[in-house]
């Protein structure tokens, strides 16, 4: 048996009450936002790693 918090129960009730088309649009939008955030985060991490690598290279030059 899975335990749901009160907050989760409210979401479950809200989703159950949504028309199928509206729920589908919500899921598609949430998925798009999740992907954009993940890509943005990945880009930030790669940029940070690039700056770190640059700093290491400059330390060898000095």
C-alpha positions as CSV (number, residue, x, y, z in Angstrom):
1,X,0.0,0.0,0.0
2,X,1.4,3.4,-1.0
3,X,1.1,6.3,1.5
4,X,0.0,9.6,0.0
5,X,0.5,12.9,1.9
6,X,-2.4,15.3,2.2
7,X,-0.8,17.4,-0.5
8,X,-0.5,14.4,-2.8
9,X,-4.1,13.5,-2.2
10,X,-5.2,17.0,-3.2
11,X,-3.2,16.7,-6.5
12,X,-4.6,13.2,-7.1
13,X,-8.1,14.6,-6.6
14,X,-7.4,17.6,-8.9
15,X,-6.0,15.4,-11.7
16,X,-8.9,12.9,-11.4
17,X,-11.3,15.8,-11.9
18,X,-9.6,17.2,-15.0
19,X,-11.0,16.5,-18.4
20,X,-8.8,14.1,-20.3
21,X,-7.8,16.7,-22.9
22,X,-6.8,19.2,-20.2
23,X,-4.8,16.6,-18.3
24,X,-3.0,15.5,-21.5
25,X,-2.1,19.2,-22.2
26,X,-0.9,19.6,-18.6
27,X,1.4,16.5,-18.9
28,X,2.8,17.6,-22.3
29,X,3.6,21.1,-20.9
30,X,5.1,19.7,-17.7
31,X,7.3,17.3,-19.8
32,X,8.4,20.2,-22.0
33,X,9.3,22.3,-19.0
34,X,11.2,19.4,-17.3
35,X,13.2,18.8,-20.5
36,X,14.0,22.5,-20.8
37,X,15.2,22.7,-17.2
38,X,17.2,19.6,-17.6
39,X,18.9,20.9,-20.7
40,X,19.5,24.3,-19.1
41,X,21.0,22.6,-16.0
42,X,23.2,20.4,-18.3
43,X,24.4,23.5,-20.1
44,X,25.2,25.3,-16.9
45,X,27.2,22.2,-15.6
46,X,29.1,21.9,-18.8
47,X,29.9,25.6,-18.8
48,X,31.1,25.4,-15.2
49,X,33.2,22.4,-16.1
50,X,34.6,24.3,-19.0
51,X,35.5,27.2,-16.8
52,X,37.1,24.8,-14.3
53,X,39.2,23.2,-17.1
54,X,40.2,26.7,-18.3
55,X,41.4,27.6,-14.8
56,X,43.5,24.5,-14.6
57,X,45.1,25.2,-18.0
58,X,45.8,28.8,-17.0
59,X,47.5,27.6,-13.8
60,X,49.9,25.5,-15.9
61,X,50.7,28.5,-18.1
62,X,51.7,30.7,-15.1
